[in-house]
Amino acid sequence: MRALLLALLLAGPAVAQPAAPNWDTRPALAEAPAFAPPLPAGHSLSNGLPVLFVQKPGVPLAQINLLVKTGSVDDGDLDGLADFAADMMDEGAGEYSALDLADAVDFLGISLGTGAGLHSLSVQLHAPLSKLDEGLALMADVALRPTFPEADLERVRTSRITALEQRRDEPRAVAGVALAQALYGDDHPYGRLGLGEPATVTAISRADLVAFHERVLRPGNAALVVVGAVDWAGLQPKLEAAFGAAAWPAAEAVPGVTVPDAPQVGPRSVTLIDKPGAAQSVVRIGRIGAARSTPDYYALEVLNTILGGSFTSRLNQNLRERNGYAYGARSTFEYRPAAGPFIAYADVQTDVTAPALAEFFNEFEAIAEDVPSSELAKARDYLALSFPEPFATVSGTAAMVGSLWLYGLPPDTYAEYTTGVQAVTASDLARVAHEYVDPERVDVIVVGDRAAIEADVRALDLGPVTTLTIADVLGPAAE
Amino acid sequence: MRRLLLALLFAPLAALAQPAISVDYERFRLDNGLDVILHRDASVPTVTVNTWYHVGSGREQPGRTGFAHLFEHLMFEGSGHVPEGAIDTWLEEAGGGANGSTTRDRTNYTTDAAANGLELALYLDADRMASLLDAMSPESVDGQRDVVKNERRQSYENRPYGMAFSVLGQTLYPPGHPYHWPTIGAMEDLTAASYQDVVDFFRTYYTPNNASLVVAGDIDLEQTRQWVEAWYGAIPRGPEPPLQPIATPTLERERRLVLEDAVQLPRLYLAWHSPARFAPADAAMEALAGVLAGGKNRRLYKRLVYDLEIAQDVSAFQSGDLHSGEFYVIATARPGVDLDEIEAVIAEEIARLQAEAPDGRELQRVVNGVEAGFLDALETIDGFAGKADQLNSYLFFTGTPDYFEEDLARFRALAPRDLSDAALTFLTDARVALSIVPEGAAALALDCSETAVPLF
């Protein structure tokens, strides 16, 4: 059987063979294309709810995100509350039972999602324009009128606790929990990931969820981000009907937790978590990084691109291409309202765990030395020229616009992105490398086969080594 | 190319009022056989060069499984005029990057850049097609061998339930059938792959006449056509790929297998042979999967997860490839639940669908979801989910690049009865039932299961 079923009729005539080109000179880049990131129009509804609107011509789709500036950091003793509440909001709302709501959403072919982050709660509607009116009505029910039915609540609770138990199977999940703990500890909201623990999820009552929803879902604490091939004049009355004062009386935000910047981690230490027989070791190396508001934002973007933010980054070239220790190695700065973590990470072959760790530290040392100008230029150009990509879709555009609002940044921030990135100098880079990638002050987490790797890891002498079991990290397994 | 407009064969309860979904393109073929498609979409200033070679793991030889994918990795390691590592460096300077993926039937490459890097992207992609072997060495093979082995560890050995699809494939397809082994291949076969294998594979399959090229994004059609002709036009045509007669695989009877794994929850995989991609009943099986699972009040989800609460999750999907397809139902049990209990409910629900067609609304829900998904597919040009790859995919499987509307028409034309007929035809007792259970909990597997021995 032929692998290729080609129509014999071609749309165009055959083309004459051209002269052989000059392969020795690679084509130069033309002038960088102009790109103006969308600047949302600022509106508000009758209850003061801000609306950030972007008219995006093209595919007949709309993305409408209701964002709320409260998330898991406000959970307090009820660890997992915000995420549980978000999970429950589409389990019955308005006149709809959980099943009826799912049926209505399905039948429209829309997607209606709810979610929580550390600092946010969101209800997100993605719909063909032809289904926008019905979609908005369902979205308003889910956002404003969830019913938290008892039976569904118990079902979801069991499911969430089961999912927490399933983290034991996933070395990456174990490493994530251990790293947050190591970096931020019990007393800082970033020391937890927002999912809660079996005990806290068990303790959360229906009244807690209802009270949480009542406390955070207020027009003064929220914004709508709207992106689509629609005009404002036609859309405004629909938004007003769904989310304006008649449906949602004006109310000021209830002040939430202000997250302090955490102190930097202490001298380098290693936590080795045993996963017997693991084919790879999950390596996570972290420290306290930077807040989104840092004046070093553009310099850090460039620094991280060079260190571990792209395929040609030093960590990936070293661990993957040069040594074959891993399928990939990366690093990231998680910018949050307060300083989030810097994390360098890879899943490495078990028998090269120690040499792989050593290479991470070689790269941390090297990045503080002079970076060649060509490498700096490559990173700046990569960031500047790839910047338009997320704006291709309504959901990507809405996410970009929404994150500025969540961080309290001006809506025209993106207009400066290219300039900001291109202005980063070699001396900026050297300064932030010294300040933010200090290899002496990091927490090293390794989830792997202790029997196979412990001796070699200890021989590296990175610092004190603590050995743990998965149960030490996640608590004892359920009976 | 005229689109075939199928009349709606049954009156939907609430058809979406949508204009026909279509992607404008220009198509031509070079003298060397390379099929070229150009599509302009200037919504953001980026471009993509998407190349499909019509070869995948289904063309491998026993003892060399995983080779097509290993070869995919080598396509980024330098070529006649592009030093090792330069493809990534030069593309990142242009705000882009390069990636590829391998299936049983094809290998695809996406070369992305900002709009000012279009000619560079074409040059880099064409240089590989023209002169990969000029830069290839035994050392480059060795380097990627280690990387691919770590890709396998990350996706198979070190992932919970990671060996499932490898075991299912080896059981559904007999030795000698090209779908018998997983695309990632066996560790020992990756070790055995030689430099000479690379040379032979390139000369046999990596030819312009065994490839198709889609260039899409913020492009000037005339200029792009000239560049494509310049950079790809002089690459010599290769031999025609050898014919590959493939017998349709069948299962004689049910095979029950059990595998212990480092997991908390037992999971049941049921797998049947099903239609190839775009073969008759492929769409019916996809819709059937949607009726069974994929939402709170789909039949299996409602029974297992919502009402009985004996499962943590359940999914169903139809996966059609070039020569045949598979239909899967996968359910993860709650802690300690015997998989026989799960299987009994699945059997009941399948029997119910075989005996009585779903109601019209149930089907319409699925079709409306498919329809909305088609709009999402039109938003992006690049990567493995964008329009460029979709045009190449439609061309490969149907011969028509702009097959969007015809593809959708398959779903619009479904009657509820078609789903029952498809369930009767394909969801027979001849299937593979794989239980993956926690270490030491073999008792939770389906009764009479034999211990699975992963071959790859």
HADDOCK unambig.tbl for C-alpha pairs under 7 A between the chains (distance, minus, plus):
assign (segid A and resid 1 and name CA) (segid B and resid 243 and name CA) 5.66 0.50 0.50
assign (segid A and resid 1 and name CA) (segid B and resid 244 and name CA) 5.17 0.50 0.50
assign (segid A and resid 1 and name CA) (segid B and resid 245 and name CA) 5.22 0.50 0.50
assign (segid A and resid 2 and name CA) (segid B and resid 243 and name CA) 5.92 0.50 0.50
assign (segid A and resid 2 and name CA) (segid B and resid 244 and name CA) 6.86 0.50 0.50
assign (segid A and resid 3 and name CA) (segid B and resid 54 and name CA) 6.49 0.50 0.50
assign (segid A and resid 4 and name CA) (segid B and resid 54 and name CA) 6.94 0.50 0.50
assign (segid A and resid 4 and name CA) (segid B and resid 396 and name CA) 6.04 0.50 0.50
assign (segid A and resid 5 and name CA) (segid B and resid 396 and name CA) 6.62 0.50 0.50
assign (segid A and resid 5 and name CA) (segid B and resid 397 and name CA) 6.90 0.50 0.50
assign (segid A and resid 5 and name CA) (segid B and resid 398 and name CA) 6.68 0.50 0.50
assign (segid A and resid 5 and name CA) (segid B and resid 399 and name CA) 5.62 0.50 0.50
assign (segid A and resid 6 and name CA) (segid B and resid 399 and name CA) 4.76 0.50 0.50
assign (segid A and resid 7 and name CA) (segid B and resid 399 and name CA) 5.34 0.50 0.50
assign (segid A and resid 10 and name CA) (segid B and resid 28 and name CA) 6.48 0.50 0.50
assign (segid A and resid 11 and name CA) (segid B and resid 27 and name CA) 5.48 0.50 0.50
assign (segid A and resid 11 and name CA) (segid B and resid 28 and name CA) 6.06 0.50 0.50
assign (segid A and resid 12 and name CA) (segid B and resid 27 and name CA) 6.11 0.50 0.50
assign (segid A and resid 12 and name CA) (segid B and resid 28 and name CA) 4.79 0.50 0.50
assign (segid A and resid 13 and name CA) (segid B and resid 28 and name CA) 6.62 0.50 0.50
assign (segid A and resid 14 and name CA) (segid B and resid 28 and name CA) 6.72 0.50 0.50
assign (segid A and resid 14 and name CA) (segid B and resid 29 and name CA) 5.75 0.50 0.50
assign (segid A and resid 14 and name CA) (segid B and resid 30 and name CA) 6.02 0.50 0.50
assign (segid A and resid 14 and name CA) (segid B and resid 31 and name CA) 6.44 0.50 0.50
assign (segid A and resid 15 and name CA) (segid B and resid 30 and name CA) 5.68 0.50 0.50
assign (segid A and resid 15 and name CA) (segid B and resid 31 and name CA) 6.56 0.50 0.50
assign (segid A and resid 17 and name CA) (segid B and resid 31 and name CA) 6.81 0.50 0.50
assign (segid A and resid 17 and name CA) (segid B and resid 233 and name CA) 5.91 0.50 0.50
assign (segid A and resid 17 and name CA) (segid B and resid 234 and name CA) 6.77 0.50 0.50
assign (segid A and resid 18 and name CA) (segid B and resid 229 and name CA) 6.51 0.50 0.50
assign (segid A and resid 18 and name CA) (segid B and resid 230 and name CA) 5.87 0.50 0.50
assign (segid A and resid 18 and name CA) (segid B and resid 233 and name CA) 6.49 0.50 0.50
assign (segid A and resid 20 and name CA) (segid B and resid 230 and name CA) 6.81 0.50 0.50
assign (segid A and resid 20 and name CA) (segid B and resid 234 and name CA) 6.08 0.50 0.50
assign (segid A and resid 21 and name CA) (segid B and resid 230 and name CA) 6.08 0.50 0.50
assign (segid A and resid 21 and name CA) (segid B and resid 231 and name CA) 6.54 0.50 0.50
assign (segid A and resid 23 and name CA) (segid B and resid 81 and name CA) 6.56 0.50 0.50
assign (segid A and resid 24 and name CA) (segid B and resid 81 and name CA) 6.36 0.50 0.50
assign (segid A and resid 26 and name CA) (segid B and resid 120 and name CA) 6.71 0.50 0.50
assign (segid A and resid 27 and name CA) (segid B and resid 119 and name CA) 6.10 0.50 0.50
assign (segid A and resid 27 and name CA) (segid B and resid 120 and name CA) 5.13 0.50 0.50
assign (segid A and resid 28 and name CA) (segid B and resid 120 and name CA) 6.89 0.50 0.50
assign (segid A and resid 29 and name CA) (segid B and resid 116 and name CA) 5.54 0.50 0.50
assign (segid A and resid 29 and name CA) (segid B and resid 117 and name CA) 5.25 0.50 0.50
assign (segid A and resid 30 and name CA) (segid B and resid 116 and name CA) 4.69 0.50 0.50
assign (segid A and resid 30 and name CA) (segid B and resid 117 and name CA) 6.75 0.50 0.50
assign (segid A and resid 31 and name CA) (segid B and resid 116 and name CA) 6.13 0.50 0.50
assign (segid A and resid 32 and name CA) (segid B and resid 116 and name CA) 5.70 0.50 0.50
assign (segid A and resid 33 and name CA) (segid B and resid 45 and name CA) 6.36 0.50 0.50
assign (segid A and resid 33 and name CA) (segid B and resid 115 and name CA) 6.42 0.50 0.50
assign (segid A and resid 33 and name CA) (segid B and resid 116 and name CA) 6.31 0.50 0.50
assign (segid A and resid 59 and name CA) (segid B and resid 375 and name CA) 6.76 0.50 0.50
assign (segid A and resid 59 and name CA) (segid B and resid 378 and name CA) 6.82 0.50 0.50
assign (segid A and resid 59 and name CA) (segid B and resid 379 and name CA) 6.49 0.50 0.50
assign (segid A and resid 99 and name CA) (segid B and resid 296 and name CA) 6.32 0.50 0.50
assign (segid A and resid 99 and name CA) (segid B and resid 297 and name CA) 5.84 0.50 0.50
assign (segid A and resid 102 and name CA) (segid B and resid 296 and name CA) 6.17 0.50 0.50
assign (segid A and resid 102 and name CA) (segid B and resid 297 and name CA) 6.90 0.50 0.50
assign (segid A and resid 103 and name CA) (segid B and resid 297 and name CA) 6.81 0.50 0.50
assign (segid A and resid 106 and name CA) (segid B and resid 365 and name CA) 5.48 0.50 0.50
assign (segid A and resid 106 and name CA) (segid B and resid 369 and name CA) 6.58 0.50 0.50
assign (segid A and resid 107 and name CA) (segid B and resid 364 and name CA) 6.89 0.50 0.50
assign (segid A and resid 107 and name CA) (segid B and resid 365 and name CA) 4.22 0.50 0.50
assign (segid A and resid 107 and name CA) (segid B and resid 368 and name CA) 6.27 0.50 0.50
assign (segid A and resid 108 and name CA) (segid B and resid 368 and name CA) 6.46 0.50 0.50
assign (segid A and resid 109 and name CA) (segid B and resid 368 and name CA) 4.88 0.50 0.50
assign (segid A and resid 109 and name CA) (segid B and resid 369 and name CA) 4.07 0.50 0.50
assign (segid A and resid 109 and name CA) (segid B and resid 372 and name CA) 5.57 0.50 0.50
assign (segid A and resid 110 and name CA) (segid B and resid 372 and name CA) 6.99 0.50 0.50
assign (segid A and resid 128 and name CA) (segid B and resid 372 and name CA) 6.50 0.50 0.50
assign (segid A and resid 130 and name CA) (segid B and resid 17 and name CA) 6.68 0.50 0.50
assign (segid A and resid 159 and name CA) (segid B and resid 312 and name CA) 6.38 0.50 0.50
assign (segid A and resid 166 and name CA) (segid B and resid 264 and name CA) 6.00 0.50 0.50
assign (segid A and resid 169 and name CA) (segid B and resid 160 and name CA) 5.94 0.50 0.50
assign (segid A and resid 169 and name CA) (segid B and resid 262 and name CA) 6.54 0.50 0.50
assign (segid A and resid 169 and name CA) (segid B and resid 263 and name CA) 5.33 0.50 0.50
assign (segid A and resid 169 and name CA) (segid B and resid 264 and name CA) 6.69 0.50 0.50
assign (segid A and resid 170 and name CA) (segid B and resid 159 and name CA) 6.99 0.50 0.50
assign (segid A and resid 170 and name CA) (segid B and resid 160 and name CA) 6.82 0.50 0.50
assign (segid A and resid 278 and name CA) (segid B and resid 158 and name CA) 6.16 0.50 0.50
assign (segid A and resid 279 and name CA) (segid B and resid 153 and name CA) 6.19 0.50 0.50
assign (segid A and resid 279 and name CA) (segid B and resid 157 and name CA) 6.19 0.50 0.50
assign (segid A and resid 279 and name CA) (segid B and resid 158 and name CA) 5.62 0.50 0.50
assign (segid A and resid 280 and name CA) (segid B and resid 153 and name CA) 6.75 0.50 0.50
assign (segid A and resid 280 and name CA) (segid B and resid 158 and name CA) 6.44 0.50 0.50
assign (segid A and resid 312 and name CA) (segid B and resid 88 and name CA) 6.32 0.50 0.50
assign (segid A and resid 312 and name CA) (segid B and resid 89 and name CA) 6.30 0.50 0.50
assign (segid A and resid 320 and name CA) (segid B and resid 147 and name CA) 6.26 0.50 0.50
assign (segid A and resid 321 and name CA) (segid B and resid 143 and name CA) 6.88 0.50 0.50
assign (segid A and resid 324 and name CA) (segid B and resid 143 and name CA) 6.12 0.50 0.50
assign (segid A and resid 324 and name CA) (segid B and resid 146 and name CA) 4.94 0.50 0.50
assign (segid A and resid 324 and name CA) (segid B and resid 147 and name CA) 4.96 0.50 0.50
assign (segid A and resid 326 and name CA) (segid B and resid 147 and name CA) 6.05 0.50 0.50
assign (segid A and resid 326 and name CA) (segid B and resid 150 and name CA) 5.43 0.50 0.50
assign (segid A and resid 327 and name CA) (segid B and resid 147 and name CA) 5.17 0.50 0.50
assign (segid A and resid 327 and name CA) (segid B and resid 148 and name CA) 6.85 0.50 0.50
assign (segid A and resid 327 and name CA) (segid B and resid 150 and name CA) 5.21 0.50 0.50
assign (segid A and resid 327 and name CA) (segid B and resid 151 and name CA) 5.00 0.50 0.50
assign (segid A and resid 349 and name CA) (segid B and resid 150 and name CA) 6.48 0.50 0.50
assign (segid A and resid 378 and name CA) (segid B and resid 92 and name CA) 6.57 0.50 0.50
assign (segid A and resid 378 and name CA) (segid B and resid 93 and name CA) 4.72 0.50 0.50
assign (segid A and resid 381 and name CA) (segid B and resid 93 and name CA) 5.45 0.50 0.50
assign (segid A and resid 381 and name CA) (segid B and resid 94 and name CA) 6.71 0.50 0.50
assign (segid A and resid 381 and name CA) (segid B and resid 95 and name CA) 6.16 0.50 0.50
assign (segid A and resid 382 and name CA) (segid B and resid 92 and name CA) 5.02 0.50 0.50
assign (segid A and resid 382 and name CA) (segid B and resid 93 and name CA) 5.32 0.50 0.50
assign (segid A and resid 382 and name CA) (segid B and resid 94 and name CA) 6.27 0.50 0.50
assign (segid A and resid 382 and name CA) (segid B and resid 95 and name CA) 4.03 0.50 0.50
assign (segid A and resid 382 and name CA) (segid B and resid 96 and name CA) 6.88 0.50 0.50
assign (segid A and resid 383 and name CA) (segid B and resid 95 and name CA) 6.55 0.50 0.50
assign (segid A and resid 384 and name CA) (segid B and resid 95 and name CA) 6.98 0.50 0.50
assign (segid A and resid 385 and name CA) (segid B and resid 94 and name CA) 6.51 0.50 0.50
assign (segid A and resid 385 and name CA) (segid B and resid 95 and name CA) 4.32 0.50 0.50
assign (segid A and resid 385 and name CA) (segid B and resid 114 and name CA) 5.90 0.50 0.50
assign (segid A and resid 386 and name CA) (segid B and resid 95 and name CA) 4.50 0.50 0.50
assign (segid A and resid 386 and name CA) (segid B and resid 96 and name CA) 6.33 0.50 0.50
assign (segid A and resid 386 and name CA) (segid B and resid 114 and name CA) 6.69 0.50 0.50
assign (segid A and resid 388 and name CA) (segid B and resid 44 and name CA) 6.31 0.50 0.50
assign (segid A and resid 389 and name CA) (segid B and resid 44 and name CA) 6.96 0.50 0.50
assign (segid A and resid 392 and name CA) (segid B and resid 43 and name CA) 6.51 0.50 0.50
assign (segid A and resid 392 and name CA) (segid B and resid 44 and name CA) 5.91 0.50 0.50
assign (segid A and resid 392 and name CA) (segid B and resid 379 and name CA) 6.48 0.50 0.50
assign (segid A and resid 392 and name CA) (segid B and resid 380 and name CA) 6.15 0.50 0.50
assign (segid A and resid 393 and name CA) (segid B and resid 379 and name CA) 5.61 0.50 0.50
assign (segid A and resid 393 and name CA) (segid B and resid 380 and name CA) 6.81 0.50 0.50
